[in-house]
Every structure is written in structure tokens, then in C-alpha cells.
Amino acid sequence: MTTAMTCTRLTAFTVAGIFLQIVGLSIFVFGFFPVKPTLSGVSGSESYRDPFCDSSPNSNESELHSEKLRLLHQELSGISLKYDRLILMVIDGLPAEFVLGRDGQPPRNVWKESMPYTQSLLAKGDAIGYHAKAAPPTVTMPRLKAMVSGAIGGFLDVAFNFNTQAFLEDNLLGQFFRIGWKMVMLGDETWLKLFPGLFMRQDGVSSFFVKDTVQVDRNVSRHILHELNRDDWNFLILHYLGLDHVGHTGGRNSPLMAAKLKEMDDIVRTMHLRGMMDRDHDQGQTLLIVVSDHGMTDNGNHGGSSYEETDSLMLFIGLRSNVSDYGAATNNLAFQVDLTPTLALLFGVPIPKNNVGVVVPGILNSLRDYEQLRALELNSWQLLRLMQAQIPSSLFEGFSCNCFVDGICEGLGLDISECSGDKEKQLICLFRNAAVLHNIWKAKKLTESSSAMEDFSRALDAYDTFLKTASEWLASKTTEKPVFLLGLGLSAMLLSCFVCVTLFLSLLKEVYQEPKDQVCSLSYWLNLEEVFIFAVLVILVISMGSSSMVEEEHYIWHFMASTFHLLLLFKTAKIFDFSKGRNILGDYKVGSIFLLLISGRLLRGWRQGGVNWTYVTDISKWLEQVGSGYVKWIHLISIVLVIGLGLFTVSRTGSKRKSVCVLALSFLTCGFLILLHAGRYQDEMFEVSTEFGATVIVKIIYLLLFISAIGSALVLPWSILKKDKSFLAEAGDCLYLIGSAYILCWCLLQLLLQQPINSGPMLLLLIQTLAVSCLSSHGFQVNEWVEIAALYYMGMAGHFALGNSNTLATIDVAGAFIGISSHSTILSGILMFMITYASPMLFLLSLVMYIGAKLRNQSHSTISTQPETSLGHILKLNLGFPCLVPLCINSILLTAYTVVLLLMRNHLFVWSVFSPKYLYVCATTLCTYIGVCILAVTVTYAFFVTTFCRSNRSRQDNS
């Protein structure tokens, strides 16, 4: 007979497996997620020369005075400057649809009527608007970088959005600063973090207090008239955050949205009349550009890649364009990165080195013919330099400095050819065609040929084709992923998964080793519940390869939860013969299972998750449509019921010790404060007059909940012992109370942080955990590991029932700043994580109460006052499955999805579907680690204290 694994060895191997998984995951993440290829340094006068000529920077430029450098750039560019001042107004989160409409249709009346002045500018041709597509992730920091550098950042920029660092790549602000421009920034402090020391005046506001929809914009607007009356600046940046905050707190259809749009329209009117129309001609011309960094979904969030999130605005006001009708002014398409080369060429500075954008179509129409072609040529040269760093130099053989101008390109004809072959060769061919046509036009222009106009149009089209093709290729181009690192990371995760599964099977064999004939029988291993748990894992792994199933993953979890509850119902009905009369225990179990089924169905219908059917009416949408008053009442009722369930759960132990009474009192106090906060502050948008009071109450709630949870875990094992109870009964009562404290504190915290509409699901999730606990107290009729796996699955089903999905847009940012008086990336990140993983963490914490209920159920067979076996053996039997089962399930899913992501690395949806899902998988792994760690520490501490106290009591009795 083989020796059973000791508790110490099991712990050591488990910790080693987790460590190996962390190392492998870290290696894979940093190897897989892309780092965009960039060129070092900044563009200078060399950017105005042929890329096949000597492109090394002129070292003397750094010694030139800013004014001389400005004149040098202007002379070399060959493009006359029409403007000397620039106003960039950023309206955070404004979808272009609000201003320009969608699919050729004008905006909805409520949006159109809220911005009358802007609409009048578009109707008269004084403004031209573009639907500027933003690249995911659609969060502020990477989108600002894209607008000023023309470069598309890496996918992990979404993580750095909350901890912005100085932007060191070549960008427009740096170029403007080098030619002596004076810049002023008012608004989102992200600009100050990205570009420290560049602004002569500044007034930054935090972008993360999303409940503030008023003061955050007033802080910007109060400076406008003062700045417009001054002539000491060249570049004025206004970044308004209020509209984005309105979206986060109330969605696109928030009652505050129309008023906020009207406020932004008034700002546009002021900027246009006071900043542009009132200026004398000898003061120069001002260009006003209104942009947004991203759009928003119907519920006001962003971060993903849907049309609603990527549809950002780019509105030019003050251009002398030839737009004659409203349709031509609104039905235009561009990319967000196109703003960079457009502004660089309009204001006479070199295009930043890593730009992948192209000149916005139609913006240069006011320029003369040769200036338009010169602008396109400069844009093409800049993209070609970026391509040279990524295309083998052998493909550029035959090109030489000014070869198209001189008409001598060795090995290359000067006629137009059809471009075919691989992408790199096509790009070079397209550039060659555009350069040839440009020089043909130049030659005919000098001879005043009658066909010059036709050749001009051909050259424009050729440049346009090359620029769009090159931009698309460069935007999708990433550095080669290090195969060795990816293989090493995946191998470590596979080994970790093998360790976890081996430990689980070893423990399974040990726990269920008697009788031997049952373990060896096929019917034992093919038990319906076990087969179902494994089948769900297989279905999940298979579905990971489908982008549609990744988007609609919630269907699998909800199906699993409902089906498992039905299996329990059938098994319970089979065990208890109700035809012979009423069975109290059977009625109790059936009632609990029906409670699970009903609550599960309500959770399934509460939110229509996923991506493709979010428009379908669900309970949450219906409640919001009938009125916010109903949502508030549900919120208040949920808080009251959670308090009541908490007091009932604590009272079920029958203990009347002071520590238990204090615990009940703390629940009641926290619940009352949360009820007060919900009734008084929840619906307000945090005006200055109420923010301080609300913040103080929330901080008190945080403190009380922390003390209640930690205090119960530390104190209860010392104070709940009874002489007439067995070791298992004492440990069971202690863990049951601690587990109750954990889940009730967690639920109260979520009722504070979650959106009010989620209070109903949180109540239902608490009911499910208590129902499972009741079933455990009276025998679940299934193996322990199956119960724990089912709890894990129910936690994931609840995760989607709370409105989460596999897109970044559903992350609730609003609650992450409740109770925080000054911005803290760490605290906000922790709160955001708590909100997102409320349900999985709830069910992991409930395992403490689950173990306590199991011990209480088993205690009737243990009548001795000391444990008959070693403490290590008891810990292994009671902690083994609750720790290993979640770790095994998560390890299998993590490893499987890592393989899927590696296989899908060239898939069309790798960055919009599969990569966001992988971030969620990584976050779920962290949640599992935290939950299992809390569980292991709590149970181990409770057992050690119980053993110590019983030993002391035994010695006192003997003495």
C-alpha cells in the first residue's frame, strides 16, 4: 500500500505549482502582447529630404534658436502656413454619432437640438466633421498618444491608463515646443503627466472621479475668456471630462446628457466667436479642432472595439473648405492617428517619426496644387522611413537619392506598373508609381501642358492609394513575438497544470479509497454529476476557439448552473421517497434546490450579457425604463434583506457569546450606514456640497467592514469554544461564523460599490450561497469536489449576471472611486477589481462557511474531545479539495486559453476579442489565488487556535 501524501508535502507541491504558473504566465504575457516597432529620436530637417538620401539628423539643429528652426522647417516644407494658432478642444467620450449622425442619417433630435451652434456651422460649411476611428483599447491615455504622435500603442496600454508616465516618443507637442510655441493646457491632468514641463500655464483636473460631472468642467471653462483675450500662446488645449463622466454614471441616455451637450456647444460657440471671429486679420488665423478620444457604449463604458466605442469625433472649424452641404460636412471617415500628420503639415513642423496616419482627406483642399502634392509626398516619405525599418533592404535596391527627380533609377523604369506580389513589394510599387506620377506632373506643369490637371488627379490618387495601404500595413505591424519566451511560458503553465491535476487525483484516490471495488468500478467514475462537471470543462475549452463563443461565454455558465441544480433536484427526489409521506429533511433539501433554480433564473434574466444581443430587453433594462425610483427601492430593499439574512445566519449557530453579539451589531451598523448612503447620496452626481459627507460615511463603512471581517477571523477561534462539543463541532461553528462574516461583509461592500441596478443580483447571489450552505449542513448527496466545482461554476455565472463580459467596456469605473478623496491608482485598481470579481470572490469566500457546515454535519460522529488523527491530516482532508479544485479548474482553463491565444495570434479578432478575454482570464487567476489564500490561512488559523485552546483546557482539567 502506497504511503499517503502528508499535508506538508501537499502544501509544498501546491505552492510550487502556483509559483510555476505565475512565472509561466508572466513570461507569456510579456512575450505575447506586442511592442510596436518604433524609431528612436525625433524628426528634423531630414524629414523634408528624400528618404533614400542621407537621412541622418542634422546635429546643428539642436543649436539653432527656436525661431530660426521654425523658419528652416517652413522653408524646407514648401507649404505656405495658413494658421498661427491652434485650439484643440477634447470632449472626452463624445461619440461622433452625437454630432454627425450615423450611416448617412443625422443625429437623433435630442442630440442635434442640444448642439444648435455646432450644427449650424456644419450646415453652413464653416465646419467639416469626420468619424475618426479609434484603435482599441479605447481608453484615454493611449488615444491621446495616438492623436499627438500618430502611433498606435500596444494592447497593454489599457493597464497603464491608470498610471500615466511621461511620453518620450516623437510627438506634435515636442515639435511645437522646439519651434518656440507657447502652450496652455486646461483639463484632464493626463496631459500634464504625458508632457511635463511643456506648458506655460496649466490647470489639470483628475479624470477618475467619474461621479463629478459638473465641477470637473467648470474648472476648465472658468479660464476660457481670460485665455482668449491673451495673445501670448500658440496652442491651447481644453480637455473636458464631464460628458464621459455622465456616460459612466448614466449611460448614453442619461437625463444629464442633453444638458452636457448644450454646455459643450456653448463652449464651441464661445471659442468660435471670441477666439476666431473677433481676431483681426493682422493677428493671424486660428484653427479650432474639436475631437474626442473615444466613444461609449449604451451603458456609457468604453475600452473595447465596438463601433460605438471606436467612433470618435474629429471636427475642423475655421478651414476655408469648399464644403457646400450638410451631408458633405458630416459623412466623412478618417482614423484618429490621421490628426498627427495633418496638423504637422498645416503648422509647418516635421511629422513625428513613428506616425502611421495619413493626411485627413479634404483638409488640404485650400492649398495650391503643388502644395497638396508636396504634403502627400512628405507624408509618404515619413511612412516609407518607418517601412524601411521593417522591410528587407534588398527590396529597395535600385532606389537612389532623388532618382525620380533625375529620371535615373537603376533597374527601375519610369513607367506606371501594375502592383502585385506580397504586401511589401506592393507597397514599394505603389510608392514608386506615386513618385513617378508626381514628377510627370511637375514636368508638364513647367511646360504648361493641357493634360497637367489630369496628371495632378492621377498623382493625388496614386499617393492616396499608397498612403492608405501603407498606413493599414504599418498599423497592424508588430514586432516578431519571441518564440522561445512564448514556448517557455506555455511549458511552465502546462507543467503547473499537470502538478495541480496530479495532486487533485492523488487526494481523490486517498479520500475515496474505500471500498476498493467502488473506486475501481466504472459506474463510480461515470457518476452523472462528475461526468457533468468534466463535460462543462471540455465544452469551455472547445468553445475558446470560437470568437463568437468567447463573446457569449455567459450562456455556458448559466446553462451549467441551471443544469447542475436540476441534477441535484432529480437525485434528491430519487433518494427521498415522498410517496410514503412527508420527509422534513427531503422537503428542506428540495426547497433549497428550488431556491437555487429560481434565483439562478432571475440572475440569468437580469442582464443580457455578451456582445451580440445586448439590445434585447432584460430585467435591468426594464427597471431603468420604468423609472429610477424603482431601481432605488430595489436597492434599499436589497440592503435591508441582506442585513436580515446576515443576522439570521449568525443566529443559526445558537451561540450567544459576546463576540458573536458584537459581530451581529457590526453587521447591523454597517448595513444602516450603507442604507443611509444609498438613500441620501446614491443618485447624486457628487456636487461639492455633498461629496465630503458621502466620502466620510464611505470611509467609515470601509473601516467597519474591514474590522468586522478581520476581527471575526482573529477573535472568534479564541472565544467560541464549548466544553460539551467535539473538536470538529467547535471548529465547524467557528468557521461557519467566520465564513458568514466574510460573505456578509463582502455583500455589504458590493451593495456600496456596485451600480444600484446590481443590488438585486447581489441579494440573489447571497441567497444562493446560503442555500448551498444549508444543503452542505444536511448532506449534499454528491462528492465534495463536485460541490466545490459547482460553487466555482456558480461564481462565474454570477460574474456575468452582474453585467460583466469579456470586453473591457463592461468594467465599472464609476464605483472604483467611491470613498476616495484623492486619486490613488492602487486603491482605485483594488476597488475596480473587487467590483468586477464580486461574484467569483463571494463563492470562494463562502468555502469557509462551507467547510464549517461540513464539519458541523460530521461532528455528530465525533464524540471525543481531542482529534483522533493528526492536525495535518485533518487540514489535508478539509482543505485539500476546497483549495485544489478551484486551482485545478482555473489552471486547466488558463492553460487551454493560452494555447488558443497562441494559435489565434494572427486571427482577425486577436486584439478585439481574444486578447481582452485573456486579460480577464489572468484577472480570474489572480482572484482564484486570493480566494484560495484567504481560505487556507483562515481554516489553518482556526484549526491551530482550536487545537491550542483545547489542549490548554485539557491540561487545566487534568491539573
N, C-alpha and C positions, 0 to 999 in steps of 0.2 A: 504493500500500500504506500503510495507516494505521500511525502510529508506536505501538509497544508502550508500555504504561504502565510507567513506571520504578518501582523498588522504593520510592523516597521518596514518590512520589505515591500509590502503592497503600497505603502505611502511613498517610499523612496522611488519605486518604479513609476508611480503615477506622476510625481513631481518631475522626474526626469523626462517622461513623455510630454508633459506640458511645456517644459523648458525647450525641448527639442522642437515642438510645434511653434513656439514663439520665435525661435531663431529662424526656422524654415520660412515662416510667414513673413518675417521682416526682410529676409533676403529676397524672397519672391516679389514682394510689393515694390521694393526699391529697384528691382531689376526689370519689372514688367512695365510699370507706369512710366510714360515717356518723358524724356527731357528734350524739348525742342532744340534742333540744331541752331546755334547762334554764332554770329561773327562778333569777335571782340572789338573794342574800340568804338569810335563814333565817326559818322560820315563827315567829310570835309570837302574841300575844293576838288578832290579827286573824283567825287561822285558826279561831277559835271563833265568828266572825260570818258572817252570810250573805254569800256571795261577790259578791252584787250590791250590797251595802252598801259603804261606804268600806273598802277592804282595805289601805290604806297602813299600814305598820308604825308602831307607837306609839314615838316617839323616846324617850319617858321610860322605856321598859322597860330599856334598857341601863344606866340609872342605878339601877334597883331592886336591892336586896340579893337574893342568890340565894334566900333563904328566902321573902321576900315574893313573888318571881316564881313560886316553886313554889306558894304558896297562891293566887296570882292565877290561874294556869293550872288548878288544881284546881277553883276556884270556877266559872270560865268553862266548863270541860268538862262539868259536870253529871253526872259519873260518879264514883261512890264508888271509892276505891282499896282493893284487897284485899291488896296486897303492898307491902312496903317495901324488899325486897332481891331482887336478880336474880343468878342464876348461869347463865352461858352457857357450856356445855361444847361445844367444837367438836372433833369427831373427823374429822380430815382424810381425805377419800377414802372414808368409810364409805357404801356403798350402802344405801339404805333396805331393800332386799331382805334384807339380812343380819339385820335386826331385825323387820321387819313382813311378810316374805314377798312373794309376787308373784302377781298375778291371783287374789286371793282365797285362795291357798294359803299355809300357814305356811312359815316359813323352813326350809331344809334342816336336818336334825338336827344336823349338825356345827356350824352357826352358832347354832342355837337352844340347844343344850346348852352352848355356850361363854358364853352370857349369861343364866344362870338367874335372876338377881335382876331384871334388866330385864324378862324375860318374865313373871315373877311380878307385877310392877307392872302390866303390860298386862292380865294375866289377871284381876286384882282390880279393875280400873277405876281404879287410882291414877295411871295414866299414859294418855295418848292420843297416838297416833302418826300422822304424815302422810307420805305420799310427796310431798315438796316438789320440784316440777320446777325444775331449774336451767336458766338460759338459756346457750347456748353463747357464747363459748368456756368450757369447763368447767375453768378453772384458778383457783387460789386467790384471787389479788388481786381480780379483778372480781367473784367470787362473794361475798367479804366485803363489798365495796362495796354489792352488791345487798342483802345482809341488813341492813345498818345504814342505808341511805338509801332503799331501796325502788325505786331507779332501775336500769335495765338499761344497762350501759355499752356503748361502741362495740366493734365487732369487733376493732379493733387493740389492745384491752386485753390480748390474749394476748401481744403483744410487750412491753408494759410490765410484765407479771407478773414479769419478771426484774430490773426496776429500779424498784421501787415508790417513788412520791413521795407527799408529804402530800396527803390527801384534803380538798379545800376546799369541796365541796358540802355542803348542809344534811344532817345525819345524826343518828342517835339519840345517839351518844356526845357530840356537841356540845350537843344538847338537854339531856342529863343533866348535863353539866358546867355549863351555865348555871343550873340549879336547885340547884347545890351538891352534887351527888352525888360521892362519893369512889369512885374506880375502881382496880381492881387487874388487871393482865394478866400471865399466865404462859403461855409457849409461843411459838408462831410469831412471829418478830420482824416479820412483815409488819404486824401491828397497830401496832407502835411506829413504823414508817415512815409508815403511813397517818395515825396520830393522835399526833403528837409532842407531849409536854407535857401530856397529859390524864390520865396515870395517876400515882397517888400512890406506888404500888410496882409494880415490873415486873421480869420476868426473861425475856428473849427468847432464843430459840434459832433457829438458821438452819434454814430449811425445805428447803434444796437439797442437803444431804449425804444422799442417799437410801439410802446403804448403812448408815447408822446407824438401827437400828430399836429400840434399847434405851435408850441414854443420853439421846436426844432427849426421851423421855417421862419418864424418871426426873427430869430437871431440872424438870419441871412438878410431878410428884407429891410431890416432897420438901417442897413448900411448903404442901400442902393442909391438913393438920391444923393447922398454925400459923395459916393464914388463917381456917379455920372457927372457931377459938377466939377470934377478934377480932371486935369489933363496930364497927370504925371504917370499914367500907366499905359501899357500897350496891350495887356492881356488880362481880362477879368474873368474869373471862374466863379460861377454860382452853382452850388450843388444842393438841391432841395430834396429832403428826405421824407417830408410829410406824406406824400402820396403813397410811397412804398409802405409806410407805417399804417396808413389807412387800409391798404390791401392786406397786410399781415393780421390786422385786428378784426377786419370785417369782410374781406374779400372784394372782388371787383364790384359787386353790387351793394357795397356798404352805403348806408344813408349819408355818410360823410364824403363820399367820393365826388359827388357833383359840386359841393362847396369847395373842395380842394382843387378841382379842375378850374373852377372860376377864379380861385386865388392865383393859380399859375397863369391863367390867361391875363389877369390884371398885371402880373409881373412882366409878361411878354409885351403888353401894351406900353407899360412904363419904359421898358428898355428900348422899344422901337421909337417911341415919340421923343423921349428925353435923351436917349443915348445916341440916336442916329439922325432923326429928322431935324432936331434943333441945332445940330452942329453946323457951323459954317463950312463952306467948301474948302477954305484955306486951312481948316483944321484937319483935313483928311477925311477918309471914309472909314466907317465902322461896319464890320460884318458880324451879325448876330446868328449864332447857331444854337438851336435847341435840340438836345439829344437826350436819350435815356440809356441807361446801362443795360437794361433787360426789361422784359415784360413781366407778366404774372399770370398764374392760373386762376380759375374761377374762385378758388378759396383764398387767393391773394399771395400764395407762396411762389417760390421760384428756385432755380438751381438745376433743373433738368433740361431736356432738349425738345420739349413740345413746342408747337408753333406759338402758342400763347406766351411761352417764356422767352423764346428767341426773337420775337417780333418787337424789336426796339425801334425808336424813332430817331430820324436824322432830318432836321428841318432847317433850311438855309433861308435867312431873312436878310434882304439887302443886296442880293445878287441882281445884276442887270441881265436877267434872263429873258428869253423870248416865249415864256410860258403864256399861253393865251386863254386857257380854260381850266376849270376846276379839276377835271379828270387828269389832264397832263401834269397838274401840280401835285397830285396825290397818288397816282398809280405808278410809282417808281420803285425799283428794287435796287438794293446795294448790300454790301456787307459792312459790318461795323468797323472792320480794320481799314476800310477804304477812306475813312476820315483822315488818317495819317498822311498819306501821300498827297491828298487833295489840299490840306492846309499847308503842307510844306511847300508845294508849288505855288499856291496863292500868295504866300508871305515870304517867299524868297529864301528859304533855308533848305539845306540838304535833306533828302528823305532818309529817315533813320535806317541803319544798316540791316536790321532784321525784319523790316516791313514785308508783309506778304499781300498787302492791299493794293488796289488799283485806283486810279483817279475816278471819283464818282461821276458817272455819265451825266452829261448835260451841264455840269458846273463850269466847265471851261469854254462854253459857247460864246461868251462875251469877248474872248481873246481873239487875236488875229490868227489867220490860218497857220503861219509858220510857228506862232507861239503855242498853238494847240498841239501841233506835231512835235514840237520841242518838248513840251510837257510829257507827252506819251513816250517820247524817246528816253527822257531821264528816268521815268518810271520803269521802262523796260530794262535800262542799264542796271538799275538798282536790283531788280529781280534777278537779272542774269548773274550779277555778282553773287547773290545768295545761292543760285543754282550751281555756280562754279565750285562751290564748297562741297557739293553733294553729287556731282556728275563727274565721271572719269574724264580727266583732261584730254584723253585721246579723242573724245567726241568733238573737241573744239579745234582739232587740227585743221589748218587751212585758214583760220581766222587770224588776222593781224591788226595792229593798230591802224584805225581809220581806213581799213581795206575797202569798205563800201564807198567811202568818200573818194578814195583814189581810183576806185574801179579795179583794183588788183587784189583779189582774194585767192591765194594759191590753192588750186584744187577745187575751187568753188565757182560755179558760173554765176552770172549776174541776171539770170532769168528766173521767173517765178516757177516754183515746182510744187507738185502735189506732195503733201506731207503724210508719210506712213511709217510703219515700223513701231518699235517700242516707244514708250512715252517720252523718254529722254531725247531720242532722235527727233520725234515730232516737235518737241519744244524748240530745239535748236533750229529746225527747219522753219518753224513759224516765225522765230525771231529774224532769221535770215531774210524771209520773204518781206517782213515789215520794213527792215532796214533798206532792202533793195528798192521797194516802192517809195519809201521816203526820199531816197536820193534821186530816183527818177522824177519825182515831183519837184525837187529842188532844181534839177536841170531844166525842166520845162518852164518852171516859174521864171528863171532867169531869161529864157528866150521868149517869155510871154506867149507860150503855146496855148492854143484854144482848148486843148484837152487837159490843161492843168487842173481844172476843177474836178474832172472825173478821176484823175490820178490822186488828188487830195482825198477824195472819198474812199478810194481803194486803200490808200495808206492808213487812213483812220480805221477802216475795217480790219486791216491786217494787224495793226497794233492792238486793237480791241480783242481780236481772237487770241493773239499771243498772251496778252496780259491776263485775260480771264483763265486761259488754260494753265499758264504758269502759276497764277495765284492759287488756283484749286489744287495743283500738284504740290506746291510748297506748303499749303495749309494742312494737307494730310500727311506730309512727310515727317517722320520722326527718326530719331537715331536708332540704329540697329540694337535690338534688345540683346543683352549679354546672355547667350545660350547657356554658358557654364553656370552663371548665377541662378538662372531660372531652373535649370536641372538640379542644382544643389538644393535650392529652396524646396522644390517639389519632392525631392528624395527625402529630405528631413521630415516633411509633413507626412509622407507615406509611411516612414518608419515610426513616427509618433502615433499615427492611426493604428498601425499594427500593434504597437505596445499597448495602447488603450484597449483595443478589442481583445487581445490575448489576456490581459488582466481581467477583463469582464468575463470571458469564457472560463478562466481559471476559478474565479469566485463563483460563477454559476454552477460549475461542476461540484465544487465543495459544498455549497449550500443545499443543492438538490441531489446529493449523492445517495440518499436513502429513500425508498428502497432501490437497489441497483437495477432490478428488472424494469422499473419505471423510467429510469434515466436512459436506459438503452432502447426502450421501446420507441417505435416510430410515431405512435399516437401521442406520446408525450411531447415530442418536438414539433408535431404538427397540430398542437392545440390552436384553436381558432384565433384566440387573442394574440398569441405570439406570432402566428402567421400574418395577422393583420398589421402588427407593428412593423415587422420586416418588410411587408409589401408597401407600406407607406414610404419607408426609406428608399426602396427601389424605385417607386414612382417619382419621388422627389429628385433622385439622381438622374433618372432618364429625362425628366421634364426640364432640367437645367440646360439642356442643349437647344431648347426652343426659345427664341426671343419672346414669342407671344406668351408662353407659359411662365417665363420669368416675370413678365409684366402682370400676369394674372395669377400669381402664385397663391394668393389668398384662397382660391377655390379649393385647392388641395387640402389646406389646413382645416378649413371649415368642414369639408367632407369627412376628413379623418375624425374630427372631434364628434360630429353627429353620429357617424357610423360606429365608433367605439362605444358611445353611450347606448346605442341600440343593442350592440352585442352584450353589454352589461345587463340591459333590461331582459333580453331573452334568456341569458344564463341565470339571472336571479329568479325569473318566473319558472324556470326548469327545476331549480333546486328546491324552491318552496312550493309545496302543493297547496295552493289556495282553495282547491275544491273541498278540502277536508275541514275548512273553517278558517277563521281569521288568524293570521300569523302576524303578531306585532312586529317582530324583527323583520319579516318579509315586507310588511307594509312600509316600515321605516326605510328599508333599502329601496324599494320601488319608488317611494315618494322622493327620495334623494335623487334617484336617476332621472325621474321626470323633471325635477327641478333643473338638473343639468341640461336636459334636452330643451326645455323651454327657454332657459337663459341663453343657451347656445344659438337657438333660432333667432332670438331677439338681437344677439350680437351680430349674427350673420346679416340681418336686415338693417342694422343701424347705419352702416356706411357702405356704399357701393364703391369698393376699393379698386385697385388696379389702375389701368390707363384707358382702355378702350370703351368702357361703359360707365364712366364717371358721371355722365349726364343723366343716367337712369335715376328716377326718384327713389329715395330711401327714407328711413325714419328721420335721420338728421336733417335732410333737405326739407322734408315735410314740416318738421317742427320750426325750422327757420323761416319757412314761408308763412306759417300761420301767425308768427309774431315772436319777437324776442322775449316777451313776457312769459310764454310757455317754457322756453328754454331756461329762464331764470328760476321758475318754480320747480322744474325738474332738478335743477342744480341744488336748490335749497332742500328739497325733499330727499335727494340722494345723500346729502351730508347728514341730515337727521337720521336716515335709515342706517348709514354706516356707523354712526355713533351708537345707535341702538344695538346693532349687530355686534359691535365691539364689546359693549357692556354685557350682552348676553353670552358671548363666547368666553369672556373672563369668568363670569359667574358659573359656567358649566363645570369648572373644576371643583366647586364646592368649598374652596379654600376661603377663609375669612381673615387671613393674616394681614398685618398692616401693610406689608409690601404689595400685596395684591390689591388692597383698597387704594393705595397710593397710585398704583398703575391705572386702575379704573378712573380715578379722579383726574389723572393727567390726560387720559383719552377724552374725558368729558370737557376739560378745559381747552384742549387743542381744537376739539370739534366746535366748541362755542366760538372761539376766535375765528376759525375758518368760516363759520356761518356768518359772523359779523362782517368779515372781509368780503364775502360773496354778496351779501345784501347791500353793502354800502359802496364798495369800490369796483366790483367786477365789471360793471357795464360802462364805467367811465374811462375816458381816454387819457387819464392821468394829467389833469391840469396841475399847475404848480401848487395850487392851494391844497390839493388832496394827496399829492404824491408822497409827501413826507409822512403823513399819518398812516397811509397804506404801507409804506416801506417799513415803518416801525413795527406795525402789527405783524407783518410777514416775518420779520427777523425774530420776533418773539415766538412765533409759531415754529420756525426752523429750530430754535433753541430747545423748545419744549419737546418737539418730536425727537430730536437727537438725544436728549436726556432720557426720554421715555424708552426708546429702543435700546440704547447702550446700557442705561441703568438697569433695565429688566434683565438683560443678558448677564450683567455682572453681579447683581444683588440677589435675584431670585434663587439661584442654586444654593445660596447660603441660608435662605430664610424659609424655605417651603418644606423642609424635611419633617416627617412624622414617624413616630416610633412604631406605629402599628402597620406600617406599609413596607412592602418588599422593596428591594433595590430598584427593580425595573419600574415599579409603580411610582416611586419617588422621582426617578429620572424622567419618567414619562410625564408626570404632572408638571415638572419644571420645564421641560422642553415644549410641552403644549402651551404653557403660558408665555414662554419666550417667543415661540413661533407666532402666537396670537398678537403679541406686542409688535413683532416685525411687520406682519401683513397689515395690521390696522394702522400703524404709523405710516406705512407706505401708501395705503389707500387715502388716508387723510392728506398726505403730502401731494398726491396726484390730484385730488379734488381742488387743491390750491393752485397747482401749476397748469393742469390741463385746461383746454378750452371748455367753457361751460357745457357745450353740447356733448362733451365726452364724460360728463358726470354719470349719466345713465349707464354706459358701458362699464365704468369703473365699479359701480354698485353691482352689476351683473357678474363681473369677474370675481368680486369678493364673495358673492353668493356661491359661485362655482367652487372656489377654494374651500369654503366652509362645508359644502355638500360633500366634496371629496374627503375632507377630514372626518366627517360623520361616517361615511362609508368605511373608511380605514379603521375607525374605532370599533366597528362591528363586523369586520372581516369583509374584504373586497371581493373574495371568491376568485381572484386571479393572482398570478405570481407577482411578487413585489416589484421586480424590474419592469414588468408590464405596466403596473400602476404608475411608476415614476416616468416611464417613457410617455405614457398618456398625459401626465401632468405637463411634461415638456411640450408636447404637441398642442395642448390646450393653451399654454402660454403663447405659442406662436400664432395660434388662431386669434387670440385676443389682441396680439400685436397689430394685426391687420384690421380688426374690428374697431380699433381706436383711430382709424384713418391713415395708418401708415401704409407705405407701399415700397417698391424697390426703386423709386425715383427720388432724387434729392429734394424735389419740390414739396413733398409732404412733410418735411421736417418742420416742426412747430418752433419757430424762432421767438414768437411773442412771449411764451412762458419762461424762456430762459433768462429773462432779466427781471423777473418779479422778485422784489425784495432786495435788489442790488442798487445801492445808492451811487456807486461809481463803477465805471466799466472795468471788468476783470475777465480776461479771456479764459482763465482756468475755471472760475466759478460759473460763468455762463456756459462753458462747454460741459461742465458736470451736470448742470440743470437740464441742458438740452438732451444729454444722454439719458438722464432719468426720465424725461418726458417721453422720448422715443421708445425706450425699452421698459415702459411701465409694466406691461403685461408679462413678458418673459421673466423679469426680475421678481414680480409678485409670486409667480408659481415656483420659482426657485427658492424664494424665502419661505414659502408655505411648506417646503420639505422639512423644515424644522418642526413645525406643528404636526406634519405627517408622521415623522419619527416618534414624536411624543404620543400621538394617538395609537400608533402601533404598539409601543411599549406598554401603554395603559391596557390595551386589549390583551397583551400577552401576560400581564402581571398576575393574573389570577392563578396561573400555573406555577408561579414562583413565590413560595411562601417563606423562604429563608431570608434572614436579614442581611446576608452578605452575598455577593455574586458568587456562584459556584464555579465559574470559569474566570480566567484572567481578564483584566480590564481591556487588554489589547484585543483579545478575541471578541469581546462584546462590541468594542468600537468597530472592528472589521465587519461584523455581521450587521450592525445597524447603520454604519456609514458607507460601507462598500458600494452597494447599489445606488443609493442617493447621490454619491459623488461620481461613480464611474459611468452610469447610464447617460446623464446629460453630456459628460465629456466625450463619450463614445459617439453619440448621435451627432454632436457638433463636429467632432473630428472627421467623421465619415462625410458629412455634408461639406465641410470646409475643403477637405482634400479633393472630393469629387468636383466641386465647383472650380477649384484651382486648375484641375486638368481641363475642364470645359473652357475656362478663360484662356488657357494656353492654346487650345485647339481653335478658339474663335478669335485669335489675336488679329486676324486680317478680315474679320466679318464686318459688314457694313454698319452694324449696330454695336460694335465693340465698345465705343465710348458713350453711347447714349443709353444702352440697355445693360450690357454685361458688366461693364466696369462699375457703374453705380451699385449694381447688385453685389459685386464683390466687396465694396466698401461696407455694405450692410452685413455681409457675411463676416467680415473682420470685426465689426462692432458687436455682432451677436456672439462671436467667440469671446470677446472681452467681457460681455455681460455674463456669459456662462462661467468664465473664470472667477469673476467677482462673486457671483451667487454661490458657487461651489466652495469658494474660500470662506465666505461667511458661514455657510452651513457646517463645514468641517471644524472651524475654530469654535463655533457656538456649541456644537454637540460634544466635542472633545473637552472643552472647558467645563460644561455641565456635568459630564461623567466624572471627571477628575475631582471636582468640588464635592459631588455627591459621595464618591468613594472616600475622600478625605474626611468629610463630616461624619459619615457612618463609622469609620474607623475610630475617630475620636470619641464618638458616643459609645462605641463598644468598649473601648478602654476604660471610659468613665464608669460604665455599668459593672465591669469586671472588678474595678478597684473599689 
